[in-house]
Amino acid sequence: MSKNYHIAVLPGDGIGPEVMTQALKVLDAVRNRFAMRITTSHYDVGGAAIDNHG
């Protein structure tokens, strides 16, 4: 029986977005290598949340 994983993606401010982009590439490689069921949801936090949502 395979587990499903749901991961929240919270890039934050500063270098967060750049780091998260690379982390998601690693996660995708892991997902493909081990045939894992992984879904992600992206959320704004920090300054990005204020800029986008007030």
Secondary structure, DSSP 8 states (H G I E B T S, - for coil): ---EEEEEE---STTHHHHHHHHHHHHHHHHHHHT-EEEEEE---THHHHHHH-
